[in-house]
Amino acid sequence: MVPIRTCIGCRSQTEQDSAVRFVLDGDQLVLDAERRMPGRGAWLHPSSECFETALKRRAFNRAFRRPVSVAQLAFEDIEHMTKHRGKRVGKR
Ligand SMILES: [Zn+2]
């Protein structure tokens, strides 16, 4: 059975396979492509809509319970990673 996560953008529940995971490296937000990095994670649909919503709501700060630097993260990175994984996931 696939674990269920909550997207921090649209706040809807989703299967883990349909979301990308972020973790903190210091105070920098990084993509956890393999979903194996230790520590608290934040889950997001690989959709620009959810990403923008998460940024607007400062949902990353809330997910990690501290200020998070997201400036270096672009949606293209997420898109690239999900394409690299070889399948389309999430909402369109
Ligand atoms: Zn979402």
PDB file of the backbone (N, CA, C, O) and the ligand in Angstrom, with CONECT records:
HET     ZN  A 101       1
ATOM      1  N   MET A   1       0.847  -1.198   0.000  1.00  0.00           N
ATOM      2  CA  MET A   1       0.000   0.000   0.000  1.00  0.00           C
ATOM      3  C   MET A   1       0.883   1.250   0.000  1.00  0.00           C
ATOM      4  O   MET A   1       1.893   1.317   0.702  1.00  0.00           O
ATOM      5  N   VAL A   2       0.485   2.219  -0.790  1.00  0.00           N
ATOM      6  CA  VAL A   2       1.274   3.445  -0.930  1.00  0.00           C
ATOM      7  C   VAL A   2       0.920   4.417   0.190  1.00  0.00           C
ATOM      8  O   VAL A   2      -0.259   4.664   0.446  1.00  0.00           O
ATOM      9  N   PRO A   3       1.922   4.964   0.855  1.00  0.00           N
ATOM     10  CA  PRO A   3       1.628   5.955   1.908  1.00  0.00           C
ATOM     11  C   PRO A   3       0.937   7.190   1.344  1.00  0.00           C
ATOM     12  O   PRO A   3       1.178   7.589   0.204  1.00  0.00           O
ATOM     13  N   ILE A   4       0.080   7.781   2.157  1.00  0.00           N
ATOM     14  CA  ILE A   4      -0.660   8.970   1.746  1.00  0.00           C
ATOM     15  C   ILE A   4       0.001  10.201   2.371  1.00  0.00           C
ATOM     16  O   ILE A   4       0.310  10.221   3.562  1.00  0.00           O
ATOM     17  N   ARG A   5       0.203  11.198   1.562  1.00  0.00           N
ATOM     18  CA  ARG A   5       0.801  12.454   2.029  1.00  0.00           C
ATOM     19  C   ARG A   5      -0.140  13.600   1.725  1.00  0.00           C
ATOM     20  O   ARG A   5      -1.066  13.467   0.924  1.00  0.00           O
ATOM     21  N   THR A   6       0.105  14.723   2.372  1.00  0.00           N
ATOM     22  CA  THR A   6      -0.680  15.921   2.093  1.00  0.00           C
ATOM     23  C   THR A   6       0.185  16.922   1.344  1.00  0.00           C
ATOM     24  O   THR A   6       1.261  17.297   1.810  1.00  0.00           O
ATOM     25  N   CYS A   7      -0.287  17.349   0.191  1.00  0.00           N
ATOM     26  CA  CYS A   7       0.408  18.360  -0.599  1.00  0.00           C
ATOM     27  C   CYS A   7       0.331  19.693   0.138  1.00  0.00           C
ATOM     28  O   CYS A   7      -0.751  20.126   0.533  1.00  0.00           O
ATOM     29  N   ILE A   8       1.490  20.348   0.324  1.00  0.00           N
ATOM     30  CA  ILE A   8       1.485  21.601   1.067  1.00  0.00           C
ATOM     31  C   ILE A   8       0.969  22.758   0.213  1.00  0.00           C
ATOM     32  O   ILE A   8       0.751  23.856   0.726  1.00  0.00           O
ATOM     33  N   GLY A   9       0.771  22.521  -1.089  1.00  0.00           N
ATOM     34  CA  GLY A   9       0.219  23.555  -1.951  1.00  0.00           C
ATOM     35  C   GLY A   9      -1.296  23.566  -1.878  1.00  0.00           C
ATOM     36  O   GLY A   9      -1.891  24.497  -1.335  1.00  0.00           O
ATOM     37  N   CYS A  10      -1.923  22.527  -2.426  1.00  0.00           N
ATOM     38  CA  CYS A  10      -3.381  22.489  -2.479  1.00  0.00           C
ATOM     39  C   CYS A  10      -3.984  21.830  -1.248  1.00  0.00           C
ATOM     40  O   CYS A  10      -5.205  21.817  -1.094  1.00  0.00           O
ATOM     41  N   ARG A  11      -3.153  21.284  -0.372  1.00  0.00           N
ATOM     42  CA  ARG A  11      -3.577  20.668   0.884  1.00  0.00           C
ATOM     43  C   ARG A  11      -4.440  19.430   0.689  1.00  0.00           C
ATOM     44  O   ARG A  11      -5.127  19.003   1.617  1.00  0.00           O
ATOM     45  N   SER A  12      -4.414  18.860  -0.481  1.00  0.00           N
ATOM     46  CA  SER A  12      -5.180  17.637  -0.672  1.00  0.00           C
ATOM     47  C   SER A  12      -4.276  16.436  -0.451  1.00  0.00           C
ATOM     48  O   SER A  12      -3.056  16.523  -0.583  1.00  0.00           O
ATOM     49  N   GLN A  13      -4.893  15.325  -0.115  1.00  0.00           N
ATOM     50  CA  GLN A  13      -4.120  14.125   0.146  1.00  0.00           C
ATOM     51  C   GLN A  13      -3.788  13.434  -1.165  1.00  0.00           C
ATOM     52  O   GLN A  13      -4.579  13.439  -2.109  1.00  0.00           O
ATOM     53  N   THR A  14      -2.627  12.853  -1.203  1.00  0.00           N
ATOM     54  CA  THR A  14      -2.153  12.264  -2.439  1.00  0.00           C
ATOM     55  C   THR A  14      -1.253  11.084  -2.119  1.00  0.00           C
ATOM     56  O   THR A  14      -0.640  11.019  -1.054  1.00  0.00           O
ATOM     57  N   GLU A  15      -1.186  10.157  -3.057  1.00  0.00           N
ATOM     58  CA  GLU A  15      -0.265   9.047  -2.853  1.00  0.00           C
ATOM     59  C   GLU A  15       1.164   9.562  -2.936  1.00  0.00           C
ATOM     60  O   GLU A  15       1.476  10.468  -3.708  1.00  0.00           O
ATOM     61  N   GLN A  16       2.007   8.971  -2.136  1.00  0.00           N
ATOM     62  CA  GLN A  16       3.400   9.404  -2.078  1.00  0.00           C
ATOM     63  C   GLN A  16       4.045   9.414  -3.467  1.00  0.00           C
ATOM     64  O   GLN A  16       4.870  10.276  -3.771  1.00  0.00           O
ATOM     65  N   ASP A  17       3.662   8.451  -4.297  1.00  0.00           N
ATOM     66  CA  ASP A  17       4.248   8.348  -5.632  1.00  0.00           C
ATOM     67  C   ASP A  17       3.900   9.529  -6.528  1.00  0.00           C
ATOM     68  O   ASP A  17       4.575   9.780  -7.526  1.00  0.00           O
ATOM     69  N   SER A  18       2.840  10.254  -6.166  1.00  0.00           N
ATOM     70  CA  SER A  18       2.389  11.367  -6.995  1.00  0.00           C
ATOM     71  C   SER A  18       2.902  12.706  -6.502  1.00  0.00           C
ATOM     72  O   SER A  18       2.507  13.752  -7.017  1.00  0.00           O
ATOM     73  N   ALA A  19       3.775  12.681  -5.514  1.00  0.00           N
ATOM     74  CA  ALA A  19       4.276  13.931  -4.962  1.00  0.00           C
ATOM     75  C   ALA A  19       5.806  13.907  -4.924  1.00  0.00           C
ATOM     76  O   ALA A  19       6.430  12.847  -4.962  1.00  0.00           O
ATOM     77  N   VAL A  20       6.388  15.103  -4.848  1.00  0.00           N
ATOM     78  CA  VAL A  20       7.830  15.192  -4.666  1.00  0.00           C
ATOM     79  C   VAL A  20       8.108  15.611  -3.225  1.00  0.00           C
ATOM     80  O   VAL A  20       7.289  16.276  -2.591  1.00  0.00           O
ATOM     81  N   ARG A  21       9.260  15.218  -2.726  1.00  0.00           N
ATOM     82  CA  ARG A  21       9.583  15.485  -1.328  1.00  0.00           C
ATOM     83  C   ARG A  21      10.693  16.533  -1.248  1.00  0.00           C
ATOM     84  O   ARG A  21      11.639  16.529  -2.036  1.00  0.00           O
ATOM     85  N   PHE A  22      10.547  17.414  -0.286  1.00  0.00           N
ATOM     86  CA  PHE A  22      11.570  18.413  -0.006  1.00  0.00           C
ATOM     87  C   PHE A  22      12.085  18.209   1.405  1.00  0.00           C
ATOM     88  O   PHE A  22      11.343  17.825   2.309  1.00  0.00           O
ATOM     89  N   VAL A  23      13.364  18.473   1.574  1.00  0.00           N
ATOM     90  CA  VAL A  23      13.924  18.465   2.919  1.00  0.00           C
ATOM     91  C   VAL A  23      14.758  19.728   3.079  1.00  0.00           C
ATOM     92  O   VAL A  23      14.987  20.467   2.121  1.00  0.00           O
ATOM     93  N   LEU A  24      15.199  19.956   4.290  1.00  0.00           N
ATOM     94  CA  LEU A  24      16.044  21.105   4.566  1.00  0.00           C
ATOM     95  C   LEU A  24      17.503  20.685   4.637  1.00  0.00           C
ATOM     96  O   LEU A  24      17.861  19.690   5.268  1.00  0.00           O
ATOM     97  N   ASP A  25      18.336  21.480   3.966  1.00  0.00           N
ATOM     98  CA  ASP A  25      19.780  21.335   4.099  1.00  0.00           C
ATOM     99  C   ASP A  25      20.263  22.648   4.702  1.00  0.00           C
ATOM    100  O   ASP A  25      20.471  23.630   3.989  1.00  0.00           O
ATOM    101  N   GLY A  26      20.437  22.656   6.010  1.00  0.00           N
ATOM    102  CA  GLY A  26      20.640  23.930   6.700  1.00  0.00           C
ATOM    103  C   GLY A  26      19.318  24.676   6.673  1.00  0.00           C
ATOM    104  O   GLY A  26      18.315  24.181   7.186  1.00  0.00           O
ATOM    105  N   ASP A  27      19.308  25.869   6.075  1.00  0.00           N
ATOM    106  CA  ASP A  27      18.026  26.555   5.915  1.00  0.00           C
ATOM    107  C   ASP A  27      17.639  26.621   4.437  1.00  0.00           C
ATOM    108  O   ASP A  27      16.762  27.389   4.043  1.00  0.00           O
ATOM    109  N   GLN A  28      18.311  25.802   3.635  1.00  0.00           N
ATOM    110  CA  GLN A  28      18.010  25.758   2.216  1.00  0.00           C
ATOM    111  C   GLN A  28      17.062  24.608   1.912  1.00  0.00           C
ATOM    112  O   GLN A  28      17.227  23.487   2.395  1.00  0.00           O
ATOM    113  N   LEU A  29      16.076  24.920   1.106  1.00  0.00           N
ATOM    114  CA  LEU A  29      15.142  23.889   0.702  1.00  0.00           C
ATOM    115  C   LEU A  29      15.741  23.117  -0.470  1.00  0.00           C
ATOM    116  O   LEU A  29      16.182  23.712  -1.453  1.00  0.00           O
ATOM    117  N   VAL A  30      15.753  21.810  -0.364  1.00  0.00           N
ATOM    118  CA  VAL A  30      16.278  21.005  -1.465  1.00  0.00           C
ATOM    119  C   VAL A  30      15.299  19.889  -1.811  1.00  0.00           C
ATOM    120  O   VAL A  30      14.546  19.404  -0.966  1.00  0.00           O
ATOM    121  N   LEU A  31      15.338  19.507  -3.066  1.00  0.00           N
ATOM    122  CA  LEU A  31      14.515  18.394  -3.521  1.00  0.00           C
ATOM    123  C   LEU A  31      15.140  17.082  -3.075  1.00  0.00           C
ATOM    124  O   LEU A  31      16.345  16.868  -3.217  1.00  0.00           O
ATOM    125  N   ASP A  32      14.321  16.229  -2.548  1.00  0.00           N
ATOM    126  CA  ASP A  32      14.773  14.903  -2.151  1.00  0.00           C
ATOM    127  C   ASP A  32      14.292  13.907  -3.211  1.00  0.00           C
ATOM    128  O   ASP A  32      13.243  13.278  -3.073  1.00  0.00           O
ATOM    129  N   ALA A  33      15.081  13.790  -4.254  1.00  0.00           N
ATOM    130  CA  ALA A  33      14.647  13.024  -5.423  1.00  0.00           C
ATOM    131  C   ALA A  33      14.375  11.566  -5.079  1.00  0.00           C
ATOM    132  O   ALA A  33      13.438  10.963  -5.602  1.00  0.00           O
ATOM    133  N   GLU A  34      15.186  11.008  -4.210  1.00  0.00           N
ATOM    134  CA  GLU A  34      15.031   9.593  -3.871  1.00  0.00           C
ATOM    135  C   GLU A  34      14.071   9.372  -2.705  1.00  0.00           C
ATOM    136  O   GLU A  34      13.744   8.238  -2.354  1.00  0.00           O
ATOM    137  N   ARG A  35      13.632  10.476  -2.118  1.00  0.00           N
ATOM    138  CA  ARG A  35      12.712  10.420  -0.971  1.00  0.00           C
ATOM    139  C   ARG A  35      13.291   9.593   0.178  1.00  0.00           C
ATOM    140  O   ARG A  35      12.571   8.865   0.861  1.00  0.00           O
ATOM    141  N   ARG A  36      14.580   9.718   0.371  1.00  0.00           N
ATOM    142  CA  ARG A  36      15.225   8.917   1.404  1.00  0.00           C
ATOM    143  C   ARG A  36      16.015   9.757   2.388  1.00  0.00           C
ATOM    144  O   ARG A  36      16.621   9.221   3.315  1.00  0.00           O
ATOM    145  N   MET A  37      16.016  11.062   2.199  1.00  0.00           N
ATOM    146  CA  MET A  37      16.824  11.889   3.085  1.00  0.00           C
ATOM    147  C   MET A  37      16.186  11.943   4.465  1.00  0.00           C
ATOM    148  O   MET A  37      14.962  11.943   4.597  1.00  0.00           O
ATOM    149  N   PRO A  38      17.032  11.990   5.490  1.00  0.00           N
ATOM    150  CA  PRO A  38      16.503  11.972   6.856  1.00  0.00           C
ATOM    151  C   PRO A  38      15.854  13.289   7.241  1.00  0.00           C
ATOM    152  O   PRO A  38      16.045  14.316   6.590  1.00  0.00           O
ATOM    153  N   GLY A  39      15.093  13.231   8.300  1.00  0.00           N
ATOM    154  CA  GLY A  39      14.510  14.455   8.835  1.00  0.00           C
ATOM    155  C   GLY A  39      13.123  14.730   8.295  1.00  0.00           C
ATOM    156  O   GLY A  39      12.556  13.957   7.523  1.00  0.00           O
ATOM    157  N   ARG A  40      12.609  15.850   8.727  1.00  0.00           N
ATOM    158  CA  ARG A  40      11.271  16.272   8.351  1.00  0.00           C
ATOM    159  C   ARG A  40      11.214  16.555   6.858  1.00  0.00           C
ATOM    160  O   ARG A  40      12.147  17.126   6.294  1.00  0.00           O
ATOM    161  N   GLY A  41      10.142  16.165   6.230  1.00  0.00           N
ATOM    162  CA  GLY A  41       9.980  16.421   4.808  1.00  0.00           C
ATOM    163  C   GLY A  41       8.695  17.166   4.520  1.00  0.00           C
ATOM    164  O   GLY A  41       7.759  17.153   5.320  1.00  0.00           O
ATOM    165  N   ALA A  42       8.661  17.811   3.376  1.00  0.00           N
ATOM    166  CA  ALA A  42       7.446  18.473   2.908  1.00  0.00           C
ATOM    167  C   ALA A  42       7.095  17.870   1.550  1.00  0.00           C
ATOM    168  O   ALA A  42       7.969  17.599   0.727  1.00  0.00           O
ATOM    169  N   TRP A  43       5.805  17.670   1.339  1.00  0.00           N
ATOM    170  CA  TRP A  43       5.365  16.998   0.117  1.00  0.00           C
ATOM    171  C   TRP A  43       4.575  17.939  -0.756  1.00  0.00           C
ATOM    172  O   TRP A  43       3.793  18.757  -0.271  1.00  0.00           O
ATOM    173  N   LEU A  44       4.789  17.811  -2.054  1.00  0.00           N
ATOM    174  CA  LEU A  44       4.143  18.734  -2.981  1.00  0.00           C
ATOM    175  C   LEU A  44       3.870  18.016  -4.300  1.00  0.00           C
ATOM    176  O   LEU A  44       4.689  17.229  -4.775  1.00  0.00           O
ATOM    177  N   HIS A  45       2.700  18.300  -4.886  1.00  0.00           N
ATOM    178  CA  HIS A  45       2.471  17.826  -6.246  1.00  0.00           C
ATOM    179  C   HIS A  45       3.476  18.504  -7.169  1.00  0.00           C
ATOM    180  O   HIS A  45       3.776  19.682  -6.980  1.00  0.00           O
ATOM    181  N   PRO A  46       3.994  17.804  -8.146  1.00  0.00           N
ATOM    182  CA  PRO A  46       4.892  18.451  -9.112  1.00  0.00           C
ATOM    183  C   PRO A  46       4.091  19.265 -10.114  1.00  0.00           C
ATOM    184  O   PRO A  46       4.158  19.019 -11.318  1.00  0.00           O
ATOM    185  N   SER A  47       3.339  20.227  -9.619  1.00  0.00           N
ATOM    186  CA  SER A  47       2.552  21.096 -10.483  1.00  0.00           C
ATOM    187  C   SER A  47       2.888  22.539 -10.141  1.00  0.00           C
ATOM    188  O   SER A  47       3.073  22.877  -8.972  1.00  0.00           O
ATOM    189  N   SER A  48       2.967  23.391 -11.161  1.00  0.00           N
ATOM    190  CA  SER A  48       3.345  24.778 -10.919  1.00  0.00           C
ATOM    191  C   SER A  48       2.300  25.467 -10.042  1.00  0.00           C
ATOM    192  O   SER A  48       2.620  26.369  -9.268  1.00  0.00           O
ATOM    193  N   GLU A  49       1.061  25.034 -10.173  1.00  0.00           N
ATOM    194  CA  GLU A  49      -0.019  25.599  -9.378  1.00  0.00           C
ATOM    195  C   GLU A  49       0.228  25.364  -7.880  1.00  0.00           C
ATOM    196  O   GLU A  49       0.161  26.288  -7.069  1.00  0.00           O
ATOM    197  N   CYS A  50       0.511  24.122  -7.546  1.00  0.00           N
ATOM    198  CA  CYS A  50       0.744  23.784  -6.146  1.00  0.00           C
ATOM    199  C   CYS A  50       2.010  24.461  -5.631  1.00  0.00           C
ATOM    200  O   CYS A  50       2.066  24.898  -4.481  1.00  0.00           O
ATOM    201  N   PHE A  51       3.018  24.542  -6.482  1.00  0.00           N
ATOM    202  CA  PHE A  51       4.266  25.157  -6.081  1.00  0.00           C
ATOM    203  C   PHE A  51       4.061  26.633  -5.771  1.00  0.00           C
ATOM    204  O   PHE A  51       4.523  27.132  -4.744  1.00  0.00           O
ATOM    205  N   GLU A  52       3.361  27.331  -6.672  1.00  0.00           N
ATOM    206  CA  GLU A  52       3.096  28.757  -6.467  1.00  0.00           C
ATOM    207  C   GLU A  52       2.258  28.982  -5.208  1.00  0.00           C
ATOM    208  O   GLU A  52       2.513  29.898  -4.426  1.00  0.00           O
ATOM    209  N   THR A  53       1.268  28.136  -5.038  1.00  0.00           N
ATOM    210  CA  THR A  53       0.414  28.269  -3.860  1.00  0.00           C
ATOM    211  C   THR A  53       1.221  28.069  -2.587  1.00  0.00           C
ATOM    212  O   THR A  53       1.052  28.799  -1.611  1.00  0.00           O
ATOM    213  N   ALA A  54       2.091  27.081  -2.606  1.00  0.00           N
ATOM    214  CA  ALA A  54       2.918  26.807  -1.431  1.00  0.00           C
ATOM    215  C   ALA A  54       3.810  27.998  -1.105  1.00  0.00           C
ATOM    216  O   ALA A  54       3.989  28.351   0.060  1.00  0.00           O
ATOM    217  N   LEU A  55       4.373  28.619  -2.155  1.00  0.00           N
ATOM    218  CA  LEU A  55       5.227  29.784  -1.923  1.00  0.00           C
ATOM    219  C   LEU A  55       4.409  30.940  -1.358  1.00  0.00           C
ATOM    220  O   LEU A  55       4.831  31.605  -0.412  1.00  0.00           O
ATOM    221  N   LYS A  56       3.245  31.172  -1.939  1.00  0.00           N
ATOM    222  CA  LYS A  56       2.395  32.278  -1.498  1.00  0.00           C
ATOM    223  C   LYS A  56       1.975  32.115  -0.043  1.00  0.00           C
ATOM    224  O   LYS A  56       1.935  33.081   0.719  1.00  0.00           O
ATOM    225  N   ARG A  57       1.668  30.897   0.321  1.00  0.00           N
ATOM    226  CA  ARG A  57       1.198  30.641   1.682  1.00  0.00           C
ATOM    227  C   ARG A  57       2.343  30.455   2.665  1.00  0.00           C
ATOM    228  O   ARG A  57       2.115  30.232   3.853  1.00  0.00           O
ATOM    229  N   ARG A  58       3.560  30.545   2.180  1.00  0.00           N
ATOM    230  CA  ARG A  58       4.729  30.224   3.000  1.00  0.00           C
ATOM    231  C   ARG A  58       4.560  28.844   3.646  1.00  0.00           C
ATOM    232  O   ARG A  58       4.882  28.631   4.815  1.00  0.00           O
ATOM    233  N   ALA A  59       4.055  27.941   2.854  1.00  0.00           N
ATOM    234  CA  ALA A  59       3.745  26.619   3.380  1.00  0.00           C
ATOM    235  C   ALA A  59       5.007  25.844   3.753  1.00  0.00           C
ATOM    236  O   ALA A  59       4.971  24.945   4.593  1.00  0.00           O
ATOM    237  N   PHE A  60       6.108  26.201   3.125  1.00  0.00           N
ATOM    238  CA  PHE A  60       7.354  25.518   3.480  1.00  0.00           C
ATOM    239  C   PHE A  60       7.778  25.881   4.897  1.00  0.00           C
ATOM    240  O   PHE A  60       8.236  25.029   5.659  1.00  0.00           O
ATOM    241  N   ASN A  61       7.621  27.142   5.235  1.00  0.00           N
ATOM    242  CA  ASN A  61       7.940  27.561   6.598  1.00  0.00           C
ATOM    243  C   ASN A  61       7.106  26.791   7.614  1.00  0.00           C
ATOM    244  O   ASN A  61       7.588  26.366   8.664  1.00  0.00           O
ATOM    245  N   ARG A  62       5.836  26.631   7.258  1.00  0.00           N
ATOM    246  CA  ARG A  62       4.936  25.940   8.160  1.00  0.00           C
ATOM    247  C   ARG A  62       5.303  24.463   8.260  1.00  0.00           C
ATOM    248  O   ARG A  62       5.284  23.877   9.343  1.00  0.00           O
ATOM    249  N   ALA A  63       5.634  23.879   7.130  1.00  0.00           N
ATOM    250  CA  ALA A  63       5.952  22.451   7.119  1.00  0.00           C
ATOM    251  C   ALA A  63       7.187  22.154   7.967  1.00  0.00           C
ATOM    252  O   ALA A  63       7.267  21.122   8.635  1.00  0.00           O
ATOM    253  N   PHE A  64       8.136  23.071   7.928  1.00  0.00           N
ATOM    254  CA  PHE A  64       9.385  22.824   8.659  1.00  0.00           C
ATOM    255  C   PHE A  64       9.441  23.571   9.981  1.00  0.00           C
ATOM    256  O   PHE A  64      10.412  23.456  10.729  1.00  0.00           O
ATOM    257  N   ARG A  65       8.395  24.338  10.265  1.00  0.00           N
ATOM    258  CA  ARG A  65       8.301  25.077  11.527  1.00  0.00           C
ATOM    259  C   ARG A  65       9.473  26.024  11.741  1.00  0.00           C
ATOM    260  O   ARG A  65       9.933  26.214  12.867  1.00  0.00           O
ATOM    261  N   ARG A  66       9.946  26.610  10.663  1.00  0.00           N
ATOM    262  CA  ARG A  66      11.022  27.601  10.737  1.00  0.00           C
ATOM    263  C   ARG A  66      11.109  28.315   9.388  1.00  0.00           C
ATOM    264  O   ARG A  66      10.578  27.824   8.392  1.00  0.00           O
ATOM    265  N   PRO A  67      11.768  29.458   9.352  1.00  0.00           N
ATOM    266  CA  PRO A  67      11.912  30.156   8.070  1.00  0.00           C
ATOM    267  C   PRO A  67      12.781  29.337   7.116  1.00  0.00           C
ATOM    268  O   PRO A  67      13.845  28.842   7.488  1.00  0.00           O
ATOM    269  N   VAL A  68      12.314  29.211   5.906  1.00  0.00           N
ATOM    270  CA  VAL A  68      12.999  28.398   4.909  1.00  0.00           C
ATOM    271  C   VAL A  68      13.349  29.275   3.715  1.00  0.00           C
ATOM    272  O   VAL A  68      12.537  30.081   3.263  1.00  0.00           O
ATOM    273  N   SER A  69      14.558  29.110   3.215  1.00  0.00           N
ATOM    274  CA  SER A  69      14.961  29.857   2.038  1.00  0.00           C
ATOM    275  C   SER A  69      14.563  29.094   0.781  1.00  0.00           C
ATOM    276  O   SER A  69      15.052  27.991   0.534  1.00  0.00           O
ATOM    277  N   VAL A  70      13.675  29.687  -0.009  1.00  0.00           N
ATOM    278  CA  VAL A  70      13.201  29.008  -1.209  1.00  0.00           C
ATOM    279  C   VAL A  70      13.667  29.726  -2.467  1.00  0.00           C
ATOM    280  O   VAL A  70      13.312  29.339  -3.580  1.00  0.00           O
ATOM    281  N   ALA A  71      14.465  30.776  -2.284  1.00  0.00           N
ATOM    282  CA  ALA A  71      14.818  31.644  -3.407  1.00  0.00           C
ATOM    283  C   ALA A  71      15.540  30.891  -4.522  1.00  0.00           C
ATOM    284  O   ALA A  71      15.378  31.206  -5.701  1.00  0.00           O
ATOM    285  N   GLN A  72      16.328  29.907  -4.143  1.00  0.00           N
ATOM    286  CA  GLN A  72      17.143  29.221  -5.155  1.00  0.00           C
ATOM    287  C   GLN A  72      16.387  28.111  -5.851  1.00  0.00           C
ATOM    288  O   GLN A  72      16.905  27.467  -6.763  1.00  0.00           O
ATOM    289  N   LEU A  73      15.158  27.892  -5.413  1.00  0.00           N
ATOM    290  CA  LEU A  73      14.396  26.779  -5.971  1.00  0.00           C
ATOM    291  C   LEU A  73      13.418  27.276  -7.024  1.00  0.00           C
ATOM    292  O   LEU A  73      12.617  28.172  -6.759  1.00  0.00           O
ATOM    293  N   ALA A  74      13.480  26.701  -8.210  1.00  0.00           N
ATOM    294  CA  ALA A  74      12.569  27.077  -9.285  1.00  0.00           C
ATOM    295  C   ALA A  74      11.713  25.878  -9.661  1.00  0.00           C
ATOM    296  O   ALA A  74      12.106  24.725  -9.489  1.00  0.00           O
ATOM    297  N   PHE A  75      10.537  26.187 -10.176  1.00  0.00           N
ATOM    298  CA  PHE A  75       9.658  25.074 -10.539  1.00  0.00           C
ATOM    299  C   PHE A  75      10.282  24.199 -11.630  1.00  0.00           C
ATOM    300  O   PHE A  75      10.012  23.001 -11.710  1.00  0.00           O
ATOM    301  N   GLU A  76      11.114  24.811 -12.459  1.00  0.00           N
ATOM    302  CA  GLU A  76      11.778  24.042 -13.519  1.00  0.00           C
ATOM    303  C   GLU A  76      12.569  22.873 -12.939  1.00  0.00           C
ATOM    304  O   GLU A  76      12.672  21.810 -13.550  1.00  0.00           O
ATOM    305  N   ASP A  77      13.124  23.092 -11.746  1.00  0.00           N
ATOM    306  CA  ASP A  77      13.887  22.016 -11.105  1.00  0.00           C
ATOM    307  C   ASP A  77      12.989  20.832 -10.786  1.00  0.00           C
ATOM    308  O   ASP A  77      13.362  19.675 -10.980  1.00  0.00           O
ATOM    309  N   ILE A  78      11.814  21.142 -10.299  1.00  0.00           N
ATOM    310  CA  ILE A  78      10.864  20.089  -9.961  1.00  0.00           C
ATOM    311  C   ILE A  78      10.428  19.360 -11.222  1.00  0.00           C
ATOM    312  O   ILE A  78      10.377  18.131 -11.275  1.00  0.00           O
ATOM    313  N   GLU A  79      10.117  20.159 -12.229  1.00  0.00           N
ATOM    314  CA  GLU A  79       9.674  19.607 -13.490  1.00  0.00           C
ATOM    315  C   GLU A  79      10.751  18.697 -14.084  1.00  0.00           C
ATOM    316  O   GLU A  79      10.477  17.592 -14.552  1.00  0.00           O
ATOM    317  N   HIS A  80      11.965  19.197 -14.046  1.00  0.00           N
ATOM    318  CA  HIS A  80      13.078  18.428 -14.591  1.00  0.00           C
ATOM    319  C   HIS A  80      13.216  17.102 -13.853  1.00  0.00           C
ATOM    320  O   HIS A  80      13.423  16.052 -14.462  1.00  0.00           O
ATOM    321  N   MET A  81      13.099  17.172 -12.542  1.00  0.00           N
ATOM    322  CA  MET A  81      13.295  15.966 -11.759  1.00  0.00           C
ATOM    323  C   MET A  81      12.198  14.938 -12.046  1.00  0.00           C
ATOM    324  O   MET A  81      12.478  13.747 -12.177  1.00  0.00           O
ATOM    325  N   THR A  82      10.958  15.401 -12.143  1.00  0.00           N
ATOM    326  CA  THR A  82       9.876  14.456 -12.376  1.00  0.00           C
ATOM    327  C   THR A  82       9.968  13.858 -13.774  1.00  0.00           C
ATOM    328  O   THR A  82       9.620  12.695 -13.978  1.00  0.00           O
ATOM    329  N   LYS A  83      10.431  14.640 -14.726  1.00  0.00           N
ATOM    330  CA  LYS A  83      10.628  14.102 -16.069  1.00  0.00           C
ATOM    331  C   LYS A  83      11.743  13.072 -16.061  1.00  0.00           C
ATOM    332  O   LYS A  83      11.664  12.023 -16.700  1.00  0.00           O
ATOM    333  N   HIS A  84      12.769  13.407 -15.322  1.00  0.00           N
ATOM    334  CA  HIS A  84      13.930  12.531 -15.241  1.00  0.00           C
ATOM    335  C   HIS A  84      13.527  11.174 -14.676  1.00  0.00           C
ATOM    336  O   HIS A  84      14.101  10.145 -15.031  1.00  0.00           O
ATOM    337  N   ARG A  85      12.549  11.185 -13.808  1.00  0.00           N
ATOM    338  CA  ARG A  85      12.114   9.948 -13.177  1.00  0.00           C
ATOM    339  C   ARG A  85      11.355   9.062 -14.168  1.00  0.00           C
ATOM    340  O   ARG A  85      11.085   7.894 -13.889  1.00  0.00           O
ATOM    341  N   GLY A  86      11.019   9.627 -15.316  1.00  0.00           N
ATOM    342  CA  GLY A  86      10.504   8.810 -16.403  1.00  0.00           C
ATOM    343  C   GLY A  86       9.010   8.591 -16.417  1.00  0.00           C
ATOM    344  O   GLY A  86       8.513   7.765 -17.183  1.00  0.00           O
ATOM    345  N   LYS A  87       8.287   9.311 -15.588  1.00  0.00           N
ATOM    346  CA  LYS A  87       6.832   9.174 -15.673  1.00  0.00           C
ATOM    347  C   LYS A  87       6.187  10.487 -15.292  1.00  0.00           C
ATOM    348  O   LYS A  87       6.760  11.289 -14.553  1.00  0.00           O
ATOM    349  N   ARG A  88       5.012  10.692 -15.794  1.00  0.00           N
ATOM    350  CA  ARG A  88       4.274  11.896 -15.446  1.00  0.00           C
ATOM    351  C   ARG A  88       3.481  11.628 -14.183  1.00  0.00           C
ATOM    352  O   ARG A  88       2.796  10.612 -14.064  1.00  0.00           O
ATOM    353  N   VAL A  89       3.583  12.540 -13.254  1.00  0.00           N
ATOM    354  CA  VAL A  89       2.865  12.346 -12.004  1.00  0.00           C
ATOM    355  C   VAL A  89       2.091  13.598 -11.669  1.00  0.00           C
ATOM    356  O   VAL A  89       2.368  14.676 -12.195  1.00  0.00           O
ATOM    357  N   GLY A  90       1.121  13.449 -10.792  1.00  0.00           N
ATOM    358  CA  GLY A  90       0.417  14.604 -10.261  1.00  0.00           C
ATOM    359  C   GLY A  90      -0.582  15.199 -11.221  1.00  0.00           C
ATOM    360  O   GLY A  90      -0.960  14.601 -12.228  1.00  0.00           O
ATOM    361  N   LYS A  91      -0.994  16.398 -10.870  1.00  0.00           N
ATOM    362  CA  LYS A  91      -2.008  17.081 -11.646  1.00  0.00           C
ATOM    363  C   LYS A  91      -1.378  17.724 -12.861  1.00  0.00           C
ATOM    364  O   LYS A  91      -0.166  17.937 -12.907  1.00  0.00           O
ATOM    365  N   ARG A  92      -2.205  18.032 -13.843  1.00  0.00           N
ATOM    366  CA  ARG A  92      -1.692  18.762 -14.994  1.00  0.00           C
ATOM    367  C   ARG A  92      -2.229  20.166 -15.000  1.00  0.00           C
ATOM    368  O   ARG A  92      -1.909  20.945 -15.898  1.00  0.00           O
TER     369      ARG A  92
HETATM  370 ZN    ZN A 101      -1.148  19.885  -4.680  1.00  0.00          ZN2+
END
